[in-house]
Amino acid sequence: MNKSFTQLEKIGLDAVQNQKQYLDYLESYNQEKVLTSFRRHRVNYQDFQLTSGYGMGDTGRDKLEEIYTEIFCGEEALIRQQIVSGTHSITLALFAMLMNDDEMVIYGEPYDTLFKVLGRTKNDTGSLLELGIRYKIHPFGDEDLKKTVSPKTKVFYIQRSKGYSLRKALTIAEMEQLIKKVRGINPEIIVFVDNCYGEFCEEKEPLQAGADLVAGSLIKNPGGTVAPSGGYLVGRGDLIERASFRLTAPGIGKEVGPSLISNSFLYQGIFNAPHVVAEALKGSIYIGAIMEALNFEVIPKTNDRRGDIVNAICFNDPEKIKSFCRGIQKYSPVDSHVIPEPWDMPGYEHQIIMASGGFVEGSSIELSADGPIRPPYICFVQGGASFQYVKLVIDHILKDELEII
């Protein structure tokens, strides 16, 4: 290593300082948006009460959906503790929007877990392909959309974050231009955005860029490190209704879904989210700048405008990605004694190594690092309950464990 710890620390801190004014503004802007919505909807202690059985008349749940609708600029929202992941939210949306003989175009290589949902052959049980729903993948960054999008295309699916690809996340400005081009080819197309890792990373959200529906997970950005489970959909009212019928049953939809845990966790999570996301962005900049200084390929670059909270670090070595993840785990507050090993994680084609020493299992907003054990061995680092937490973890790795990477 050509640089000392002190030099690397300064590189990271300077990079954060260079963007601090903007990030502080972003936090303030989004916090005001959330606070205003809470006050407008008169959130009170009764909204946090538990419900059971069908959960009919759960006013706290319903009010939370109204707040999400307002914050993300939609017509309706579906927020449920019973949605178990971002993939589950996305799957609800896709099965609601698409029927036999429909066609979907996906912009860029989708996240690994989606291939089980899409289906690679018609024999893939439970997949869209088994139901006769076709899909095409349009290469990320290719501006010739007419190669894949046609008047017959029903859904254009955008994954905002990078997934397990070595590419930048889409910014809202880039997404808006992309949607305009798609609608120029097919004005009737439904634009659906996987918003995971992107919430509150900018002033606007995808629905303000022209999307019809967005989906995400509550143990990522909008959960603010507090929500213990859940997922969301926000967008056009007719699409939310169809998704709610998929979640429960036609004719029942959003009327049911008990709050088996206090809604206070979900309310407090979305209230904390602007601050937590701003802290995570600072941590992401700090990590990225240091790893760049150590001559690793990192996306996004230090001074890039970020569309999500994720850093992709290309290690080009299976042992280095394992070692880095183990370093993240070693300095986590929970399960710091555990040594992560690659394993056959459900929904993935390759073995996955994952460091996630947070208070919510699998939470990607607290501080986690993961990646598939396949060339070029990219590690995806995201989250950070606070910038100081992220800094402490990385500093420990630099001072005590640098030889492992």
NORLINWO-V110840 format. One record per residue. N is the residue number from 1. RES is the residue in three letters. SS is DSSP state (H for helix, E for strand, - for the rest). PHI is phi as a letter, one per 40 degrees, with the letter a starting at -180 (none if undefined). Layout:
N;RES;SS;PHI / N;RES;SS;PHI
This chain:
1;MET;-;none / 2;ASN;-;c / 3;LYS;-;b / 4;SER;-;c / 5;PHE;H;d / 6;THR;H;d / 7;GLN;H;c / 8;LEU;H;c / 9;GLU;H;d / 10;LYS;H;c / 11;ILE;H;d / 12;GLY;H;c / 13;LEU;H;c / 14;ASP;H;c / 15;ALA;H;c / 16;VAL;H;c / 17;GLN;H;c / 18;ASN;H;c / 19;GLN;H;b / 20;LYS;H;c / 21;GLN;H;d / 22;TYR;H;c / 23;LEU;H;c / 24;ASP;H;c / 25;TYR;H;c / 26;LEU;H;d / 27;GLU;H;c / 28;SER;H;c / 29;TYR;H;c / 30;ASN;H;c / 31;GLN;H;c / 32;GLU;H;c / 33;LYS;H;c / 34;VAL;H;c / 35;LEU;H;d / 36;THR;H;c / 37;SER;H;c / 38;PHE;H;d / 39;ARG;H;c / 40;ARG;H;c / 41;HIS;-;c / 42;ARG;-;f / 43;VAL;-;c / 44;ASN;-;a / 45;TYR;H;c / 46;GLN;H;c / 47;ASP;H;c / 48;PHE;H;c / 49;GLN;-;c / 50;LEU;-;c / 51;THR;-;b / 52;SER;-;b / 53;GLY;-;g / 54;TYR;-;c / 55;GLY;-;g / 56;MET;-;c / 57;GLY;-;g / 58;ASP;-;c / 59;THR;H;c / 60;GLY;H;c / 61;ARG;H;c / 62;ASP;H;c / 63;LYS;H;c / 64;LEU;H;c / 65;GLU;H;c / 66;GLU;H;c / 67;ILE;H;c / 68;TYR;H;c / 69;THR;H;d / 70;GLU;H;c / 71;ILE;H;c / 72;PHE;-;c / 73;CYS;-;g / 74;GLY;-;b / 75;GLU;-;c / 76;GLU;E;a / 77;ALA;E;b / 78;LEU;E;b / 79;ILE;E;b / 80;ARG;E;a / 81;GLN;-;c / 82;GLN;-;c / 83;ILE;-;c / 84;VAL;-;c / 85;SER;-;a / 86;GLY;H;c / 87;THR;H;d / 88;HIS;H;c / 89;SER;H;d / 90;ILE;H;c / 91;THR;H;c / 92;LEU;H;d / 93;ALA;H;c / 94;LEU;H;c / 95;PHE;H;c / 96;ALA;H;c / 97;MET;H;c / 98;LEU;-;b / 99;MET;-;b / 100;ASN;-;d / 101;ASP;-;g / 102;ASP;-;c / 103;GLU;E;b / 104;MET;E;b / 105;VAL;E;b / 106;ILE;E;b / 107;TYR;E;c / 108;GLY;-;g / 109;GLU;-;c / 110;PRO;-;c / 111;TYR;-;d / 112;ASP;-;d / 113;THR;-;c / 114;LEU;H;c / 115;PHE;H;c / 116;LYS;H;c / 117;VAL;H;c / 118;LEU;H;c / 119;GLY;-;g / 120;ARG;-;c / 121;THR;-;b / 122;LYS;-;c / 123;ASN;-;c / 124;ASP;-;c / 125;THR;-;d / 126;GLY;-;g / 127;SER;-;c / 128;LEU;-;c / 129;LEU;H;c / 130;GLU;H;c / 131;LEU;H;c / 132;GLY;-;g / 133;ILE;-;c / 134;ARG;E;c / 135;TYR;E;a / 136;LYS;E;b / 137;ILE;E;b / 138;HIS;E;c / 139;PRO;-;d / 140;PHE;-;c / 141;GLY;-;g / 142;ASP;-;c / 143;GLU;-;c / 144;ASP;-;c / 145;LEU;H;c / 146;LYS;H;c / 147;LYS;H;c / 148;THR;-;b / 149;VAL;-;c / 150;SER;-;a / 151;PRO;-;d / 152;LYS;-;c / 153;THR;E;c / 154;LYS;E;c / 155;VAL;E;b / 156;PHE;E;b / 157;TYR;E;b / 158;ILE;E;b / 159;GLN;E;c / 160;ARG;-;c / 161;SER;-;c / 162;LYS;-;c / 163;GLY;-;g / 164;TYR;-;b / 165;SER;-;b / 166;LEU;-;c / 167;ARG;-;a / 168;LYS;-;c / 169;ALA;-;c / 170;LEU;-;c / 171;THR;-;c / 172;ILE;H;c / 173;ALA;H;c / 174;GLU;H;c / 175;MET;H;c / 176;GLU;H;c / 177;GLN;H;c / 178;LEU;H;c / 179;ILE;H;c / 180;LYS;H;c / 181;LYS;H;c / 182;VAL;H;c / 183;ARG;H;c / 184;GLY;H;c / 185;ILE;H;c / 186;ASN;-;a / 187;PRO;-;c / 188;GLU;-;c / 189;ILE;-;c / 190;ILE;E;c / 191;VAL;E;b / 192;PHE;E;b / 193;VAL;E;b / 194;ASP;E;c / 195;ASN;-;c / 196;CYS;-;d / 197;TYR;-;g / 198;GLY;-;b / 199;GLU;-;d / 200;PHE;-;g / 201;CYS;-;c / 202;GLU;-;a / 203;GLU;-;c / 204;LYS;-;b / 205;GLU;-;b / 206;PRO;H;d / 207;LEU;H;c / 208;GLN;H;c / 209;ALA;H;c / 210;GLY;-;h / 211;ALA;-;c / 212;ASP;-;c / 213;LEU;E;a / 214;VAL;E;b / 215;ALA;E;b / 216;GLY;E;a / 217;SER;E;b / 218;LEU;-;c / 219;ILE;-;c / 220;LYS;-;b / 221;ASN;H;d / 222;PRO;H;c / 223;GLY;H;c / 224;GLY;-;f / 225;THR;-;g / 226;VAL;-;b / 227;ALA;-;c / 228;PRO;-;c / 229;SER;-;a / 230;GLY;-;h / 231;GLY;E;a / 232;TYR;E;a / 233;LEU;E;b / 234;VAL;E;b / 235;GLY;E;i / 236;ARG;-;c / 237;GLY;H;d / 238;ASP;H;c / 239;LEU;H;c / 240;ILE;H;c / 241;GLU;H;c / 242;ARG;H;c / 243;ALA;H;c / 244;SER;H;c / 245;PHE;H;c / 246;ARG;H;c / 247;LEU;H;c / 248;THR;-;b / 249;ALA;-;a / 250;PRO;-;d / 251;GLY;-;g / 252;ILE;-;b / 253;GLY;H;f / 254;LYS;H;c / 255;GLU;H;c / 256;VAL;-;b / 257;GLY;-;h / 258;PRO;-;c / 259;SER;-;c / 260;LEU;-;c / 261;ILE;-;b / 262;SER;-;c / 263;ASN;-;c / 264;SER;H;d / 265;PHE;H;c / 266;LEU;H;c / 267;TYR;H;c / 268;GLN;H;c / 269;GLY;H;c / 270;ILE;H;c / 271;PHE;H;c / 272;ASN;H;c / 273;ALA;H;d / 274;PRO;H;d / 275;HIS;H;c / 276;VAL;H;c / 277;VAL;H;c / 278;ALA;H;c / 279;GLU;H;c / 280;ALA;H;c / 281;LEU;H;c / 282;LYS;H;c / 283;GLY;H;c / 284;SER;H;c / 285;ILE;H;c / 286;TYR;H;c / 287;ILE;H;c / 288;GLY;H;c / 289;ALA;H;c / 290;ILE;H;c / 291;MET;H;c / 292;GLU;H;c / 293;ALA;H;c / 294;LEU;-;c / 295;ASN;-;g / 296;PHE;-;c / 297;GLU;E;c / 298;VAL;E;b / 299;ILE;E;b / 300;PRO;-;c / 301;LYS;-;c / 302;THR;-;d / 303;ASN;-;c / 304;ASP;-;c / 305;ARG;-;c / 306;ARG;-;c / 307;GLY;-;c / 308;ASP;-;a / 309;ILE;-;c / 310;VAL;-;c / 311;ASN;E;b / 312;ALA;E;b / 313;ILE;E;b / 314;CYS;E;c / 315;PHE;-;c / 316;ASN;-;f / 317;ASP;-;a / 318;PRO;H;c / 319;GLU;H;c / 320;LYS;H;c / 321;ILE;H;c / 322;LYS;H;c / 323;SER;H;c / 324;PHE;H;c / 325;CYS;H;c / 326;ARG;H;c / 327;GLY;H;c / 328;ILE;H;d / 329;GLN;H;c / 330;LYS;H;c / 331;TYR;-;b / 332;SER;-;c / 333;PRO;-;c / 334;VAL;-;b / 335;ASP;-;f / 336;SER;-;c / 337;HIS;-;c / 338;VAL;-;c / 339;ILE;-;b / 340;PRO;-;c / 341;GLU;-;b / 342;PRO;-;c / 343;TRP;E;a / 344;ASP;-;c / 345;MET;-;c / 346;PRO;-;d / 347;GLY;-;g / 348;TYR;-;b / 349;GLU;-;c / 350;HIS;-;b / 351;GLN;-;c / 352;ILE;E;b / 353;ILE;E;b / 354;MET;E;a / 355;ALA;E;b / 356;SER;E;a / 357;GLY;-;c / 358;GLY;-;b / 359;PHE;-;c / 360;VAL;-;b / 361;GLU;-;d / 362;GLY;-;g / 363;SER;-;c / 364;SER;-;c / 365;ILE;-;c / 366;GLU;-;c / 367;LEU;-;i / 368;SER;E;a / 369;ALA;E;a / 370;ASP;E;a / 371;GLY;E;i / 372;PRO;E;c / 373;ILE;-;c / 374;ARG;-;a / 375;PRO;-;d / 376;PRO;-;c / 377;TYR;-;f / 378;ILE;E;c / 379;CYS;E;b / 380;PHE;E;b / 381;VAL;E;b / 382;GLN;E;a / 383;GLY;-;g / 384;GLY;-;i / 385;ALA;-;d / 386;SER;-;a / 387;PHE;H;c / 388;GLN;H;c / 389;TYR;H;c / 390;VAL;H;d / 391;LYS;H;c / 392;LEU;H;c / 393;VAL;H;c / 394;ILE;H;c / 395;ASP;H;c / 396;HIS;H;c / 397;ILE;H;c / 398;LEU;H;c / 399;LYS;H;c / 400;ASP;H;b / 401;GLU;-;b / 402;LEU;H;d / 403;GLU;H;c / 404;ILE;H;c / 405;ILE;-;b
